[in-house]
Amino acid sequence: MTMNTTMATQRSTTKESALTTPMGEQFTRALAAKDATRLKALMHSDVDFRALTPGKAWAANDTDEIVDEIMLGTWFDPERQITEVLAMDNDHIGPVERVGYRFAVHCPDGEFVIEQQAYYRTEGDTITWLRIMCTGFLPRGRA
């Protein structure tokens, strides 16, 4: 299964549009595209990262560990194909930004939906503090 055309078009963001696109949307698009280079570029080298998924709490400060081992190595490993961004919204609560996103995911054992809420703070053009809460993989028919 391949990512829909809209995702592929939105993924090819120019430098100019990256400056006007909210950081949360840039993060979501990079995660959906499994773009490790872009994800790492969006995060400060010693980002304060914590996440909660069903059954596990995650903590790290190294972008290689966060992106390569946790996000793309465990949550969205190569067998889990993100096929579509079903929903995304951005907001802020004081100095904390929030992006919520829902992905359609194809796995060897079926079609799933996963939703995450990411709360983050930035310095300049990088995320310095990131907290993610995840629903886990839910069968697509029940979303």
C-alpha positions in Angstrom: 0.0 0.0 0.0 1.3 3.5 -0.8 0.8 6.8 0.8 -1.9 8.8 -0.9 -1.1 11.5 -3.4 -2.0 14.3 -1.1 0.5 13.1 1.5 3.2 12.8 -1.1 2.6 16.3 -2.4 2.5 17.8 1.1 5.6 16.0 2.1 7.6 17.8 -0.6 7.6 21.0 1.4 9.8 23.9 0.1 12.1 25.8 2.5 9.8 28.9 2.1 6.6 27.0 3.1 8.5 25.3 6.0 9.0 28.7 7.5 5.2 29.4 7.5 4.0 25.9 8.3 3.4 25.3 12.1 6.1 23.2 13.7 3.5 20.6 14.8 2.4 20.1 11.2 6.0 19.8 10.0 6.6 17.2 12.7 3.4 15.3 11.8 4.2 15.3 8.1 7.8 14.1 8.7 6.6 11.3 11.0 3.9 10.2 8.5 6.6 10.1 5.7 9.0 8.3 8.1 11.5 11.0 7.2 14.2 10.4 9.9 16.4 13.3 8.6 13.6 15.8 8.8 12.5 14.6 12.2 16.0 14.9 13.6 16.3 18.4 12.1 13.1 19.5 13.8 14.4 18.5 17.3 17.1 20.1 19.3 20.1 17.8 19.7 19.3 17.2 23.4 15.5 17.4 23.3 13.7 16.5 26.5 11.5 13.7 25.2 8.9 11.6 27.1 6.0 9.5 25.7 3.3 7.2 26.9 2.0 4.3 24.8 -0.2 1.5 25.9 2.0 -0.6 28.2 5.2 1.6 28.1 6.6 4.9 29.2 9.4 6.3 27.0 12.2 8.7 27.9 15.2 9.9 25.9 17.3 13.0 25.1 19.2 11.8 22.0 17.5 12.5 18.6 19.1 9.3 17.1 17.5 7.2 19.8 14.2 9.0 19.7 13.8 8.8 15.9 15.7 5.7 14.9 15.0 3.4 17.8 11.7 4.6 19.3 9.6 6.4 16.6 10.7 4.6 13.5 12.3 1.5 15.0 9.5 0.5 17.4 6.3 2.6 17.0 6.3 2.8 13.2 8.8 0.0 12.3 9.3 -0.9 8.6 6.4 -3.4 8.7 4.0 -0.7 9.8 3.2 1.6 6.8 1.6 4.9 7.5 -0.8 5.2 4.5 -2.7 8.4 5.3 -3.0 11.3 7.7 -6.7 11.1 8.6 -6.7 14.1 10.9 -4.4 16.8 12.2 -5.0 19.9 14.3 -2.7 22.5 16.0 -3.2 24.6 19.0 -1.3 26.2 21.9 -1.7 26.4 25.7 0.4 29.4 26.8 4.0 28.6 25.8 3.2 25.0 25.0 2.2 24.0 21.5 0.0 21.0 20.7 -0.5 18.9 17.6 -2.9 16.1 17.4 -2.8 13.6 14.5 -4.5 10.4 13.4 -2.8 8.0 11.0 -4.2 5.1 9.0 -1.6 2.3 9.2 -1.2 -0.9 7.3 0.4 -3.7 9.3 1.0 -7.4 8.4 -2.0 -8.3 10.5 -4.5 -5.7 9.2 -5.5 -2.1 8.9 -5.3 0.1 12.0 -5.8 3.7 13.2 -3.5 5.3 15.7 -3.8 8.7 17.3 -1.2 10.7 19.1 -1.2 14.1 20.9 2.1 15.8 21.0 2.8 18.7 23.3 6.0 20.6 22.6 8.1 23.8 23.2 10.5 25.3 20.8 13.6 27.5 20.7 14.1 29.1 17.4 13.3 26.4 14.8 13.8 23.3 16.9 11.7 21.4 19.4 13.4 21.4 22.8 10.7 19.7 24.9 8.3 17.0 23.6 5.6 14.9 25.2 3.5 12.4 23.3 0.5 10.4 24.3 -0.7 7.5 22.1 -3.8 5.5 21.7 -2.0 2.4 20.4 -3.0 0.6 17.2 -6.8 0.3 17.0 -8.5 -1.9 14.3 -9.6 0.4 11.5 -13.2 -0.6 11.6 -13.6 0.6 15.2 -12.1 4.1 14.8 
